[in-house]
Amino acid sequence: MPFGIDIGRVLGQYMGANAGQQSPRVEQDFDDVASNSPHEHLREGVSEAFRSDQTPPFGNMVAQMFSQGDTGQRTGMVNHLLSALGPGAIASVLGSGAGGGPLSGLLNRARGQQQVQLTPEEAQQLSPDEVQALASHAEKENPGIIDHMSNFYAHNPTLMKALGGAALAIALGKMAQRK
């Protein structure tokens, strides 16, 4: 954040704002606030954006960020989702036609294991549609996945910009309430 910018003033613009009341500088404001705020505040803002009725469903947003992520981010996203699911839930996702390729191999590795992780190579083979199905299923199986994923995105805030101004304004609004 450039010297002299008051984070309280920046957040004040978003106090009580909804998705339709966003500043033309929302991406820059989000960058400034994210780089100068406690991790917990950012996590809560991201979680609020995921739960808002003014943003797309959770699975859609995760898929959108997956499509914008680099290999490490994609691998982290998918493995965070998988950590919320047990082998039975993974099998359910695969049974719904959402899986194939890396997810099919995952089911065989999942048998008898508590936690399964995809390799970066496997994560790169997934499509955003497969990740959307996985995220939507994870949310149904474990609603706490939203907070779990919010923590991941708070560590990778640049991915949030893939969601656009409405989600960023909601996140900043929640952070403004916290401040």
C-alpha positions as CSV (number, residue, x, y, z in Angstrom):
1,M,0.0,0.0,0.0
2,P,1.5,3.4,-0.9
3,F,2.6,5.5,2.0
4,G,-0.2,7.9,3.2
5,I,-3.2,5.8,2.2
6,D,-5.5,5.2,5.2
7,I,-6.7,1.6,5.3
8,G,-9.7,2.7,7.4
9,R,-10.7,5.2,4.8
10,V,-10.4,2.6,2.1
11,L,-12.5,0.1,4.0
12,G,-15.0,2.8,4.9
13,Q,-16.0,3.0,1.2
14,Y,-17.3,-0.6,1.5
15,M,-19.1,-0.5,4.8
16,G,-22.6,-1.7,4.1
17,A,-21.9,-1.9,0.4
18,N,-23.5,-4.6,-1.7
19,A,-22.3,-6.0,-5.0
20,G,-23.9,-3.2,-7.0
21,Q,-22.1,-0.5,-5.0
22,Q,-18.5,-1.1,-5.9
23,S,-15.8,1.4,-6.4
24,P,-14.1,1.5,-9.8
25,R,-10.9,0.9,-7.8
26,V,-12.2,-2.2,-6.1
27,E,-9.3,-4.5,-7.4
28,Q,-6.6,-2.0,-6.3
29,D,-8.4,-1.5,-3.0
30,F,-8.6,-5.2,-2.4
31,D,-4.8,-5.6,-3.2
32,D,-4.0,-2.7,-0.8
33,V,-6.2,-4.0,2.0
34,A,-5.2,-7.7,1.6
35,S,-1.5,-6.9,1.8
36,N,-2.0,-4.9,5.0
37,S,-4.6,-6.7,6.9
38,P,-4.5,-9.6,9.4
39,H,-5.0,-13.0,7.7
40,E,-8.0,-13.7,9.8
41,H,-9.8,-10.6,8.6
42,L,-9.1,-11.4,5.0
43,R,-10.3,-15.0,5.6
44,E,-13.6,-13.7,7.0
45,G,-14.1,-11.4,4.0
46,V,-13.4,-14.2,1.5
47,S,-15.8,-16.4,3.4
48,E,-18.5,-13.8,3.3
49,A,-18.1,-13.4,-0.5
50,F,-18.5,-17.2,-0.9
51,R,-21.7,-17.2,1.2
52,S,-23.3,-14.1,-0.3
53,D,-26.5,-14.4,-2.4
54,Q,-25.0,-11.6,-4.6
55,T,-22.2,-13.9,-5.9
56,P,-22.4,-17.2,-7.9
57,P,-22.5,-20.5,-6.0
58,F,-19.4,-21.7,-4.2
59,G,-18.5,-24.4,-6.8
60,N,-18.7,-21.9,-9.6
61,M,-16.4,-19.5,-7.9
62,V,-13.8,-22.2,-7.0
63,A,-13.8,-23.3,-10.6
64,Q,-13.4,-19.8,-11.8
65,M,-10.4,-19.3,-9.6
66,F,-9.0,-22.7,-10.5
67,S,-9.0,-21.7,-14.2
68,Q,-6.9,-18.6,-13.3
69,G,-4.5,-20.3,-10.9
70,D,-1.0,-21.5,-11.6
71,T,0.0,-25.2,-11.1
72,G,0.8,-24.8,-7.4
73,Q,-2.4,-22.9,-6.7
74,R,-4.5,-25.4,-8.6
75,T,-2.9,-28.3,-6.8
76,G,-3.5,-26.5,-3.4
77,M,-7.2,-25.8,-4.2
78,V,-8.0,-29.4,-5.3
79,N,-6.2,-30.9,-2.3
80,H,-8.0,-28.6,0.1
81,L,-11.3,-29.7,-1.4
82,L,-10.2,-33.4,-1.2
83,S,-9.2,-33.0,2.5
84,A,-12.9,-32.2,3.2
85,L,-14.1,-35.4,1.6
86,G,-13.7,-39.0,2.5
87,P,-13.2,-41.9,0.0
88,G,-17.0,-42.5,0.0
89,A,-17.7,-38.9,-1.0
90,I,-15.0,-39.0,-3.7
91,A,-16.6,-42.1,-5.1
92,S,-19.9,-40.3,-5.1
93,V,-18.4,-37.5,-7.2
94,L,-16.9,-40.0,-9.6
95,G,-20.2,-41.9,-9.8
96,S,-22.0,-38.7,-10.8
97,G,-19.9,-38.5,-14.0
98,A,-17.8,-35.6,-12.7
99,G,-14.6,-37.6,-12.7
100,G,-12.3,-39.3,-15.0
101,G,-8.6,-39.1,-15.6
102,P,-6.8,-38.0,-12.4
103,L,-10.0,-38.3,-10.3
104,S,-10.6,-41.9,-11.4
105,G,-7.1,-42.9,-10.2
106,L,-7.7,-41.0,-7.0
107,L,-10.5,-43.4,-6.0
108,N,-8.2,-46.4,-6.2
109,R,-5.6,-44.5,-4.0
110,A,-8.3,-43.4,-1.6
111,R,-9.4,-46.9,-0.5
112,G,-8.2,-47.5,3.0
113,Q,-6.6,-44.0,3.4
114,Q,-7.7,-41.1,5.5
115,Q,-6.4,-38.4,3.1
116,V,-5.6,-38.4,-0.6
117,Q,-3.6,-35.8,-2.5
118,L,-3.3,-35.1,-6.2
119,T,0.1,-34.4,-7.6
120,P,0.6,-31.1,-9.5
121,E,0.6,-33.1,-12.8
122,E,-2.8,-34.6,-11.9
123,A,-4.3,-31.3,-10.8
124,Q,-3.3,-29.7,-14.1
125,Q,-5.3,-32.4,-16.0
126,L,-8.5,-31.4,-14.2
127,S,-11.0,-29.2,-16.0
128,P,-12.8,-26.3,-14.3
129,D,-16.0,-28.3,-14.7
130,E,-14.6,-31.2,-12.7
131,V,-13.4,-28.8,-10.0
132,Q,-16.8,-27.1,-9.9
133,A,-18.4,-30.5,-9.4
134,L,-15.9,-31.5,-6.7
135,A,-16.3,-28.1,-4.9
136,S,-20.2,-28.3,-5.1
137,H,-20.1,-31.8,-3.7
138,A,-17.6,-30.9,-1.0
139,E,-19.9,-28.1,0.1
140,K,-22.9,-30.4,0.4
141,E,-20.9,-33.0,2.3
142,N,-19.1,-30.5,4.5
143,P,-20.4,-26.9,4.7
144,G,-17.3,-26.0,6.7
145,I,-15.3,-26.4,3.4
146,I,-16.2,-22.7,2.7
147,D,-14.1,-21.6,5.7
148,H,-11.4,-24.1,4.9
149,M,-11.1,-22.8,1.3
150,S,-11.4,-19.2,2.5
151,N,-8.3,-19.8,4.5
152,F,-6.5,-21.0,1.4
153,Y,-7.6,-18.0,-0.6
154,A,-6.6,-15.6,2.1
155,H,-3.1,-17.0,1.6
156,N,-3.5,-16.5,-2.2
157,P,-5.5,-13.3,-2.4
158,T,-4.6,-12.6,-6.0
159,L,-6.9,-15.5,-7.0
160,M,-9.9,-13.6,-5.6
161,K,-9.6,-11.0,-8.4
162,A,-10.7,-13.7,-10.8
163,L,-14.2,-13.4,-9.2
164,G,-14.6,-9.7,-10.2
165,G,-15.6,-6.6,-8.4
166,A,-18.8,-7.8,-6.7
167,A,-17.1,-10.5,-4.8
168,L,-14.2,-8.2,-3.9
169,A,-16.6,-5.5,-2.7
170,I,-18.4,-8.0,-0.5
171,A,-15.1,-9.2,1.0
172,L,-14.0,-5.7,1.7
173,G,-17.4,-4.8,3.2
174,K,-17.0,-7.7,5.7
175,M,-13.5,-6.6,6.5
176,A,-14.8,-3.0,7.1
177,Q,-17.4,-4.4,9.6
178,R,-14.6,-6.2,11.4
179,K,-12.4,-3.0,11.6
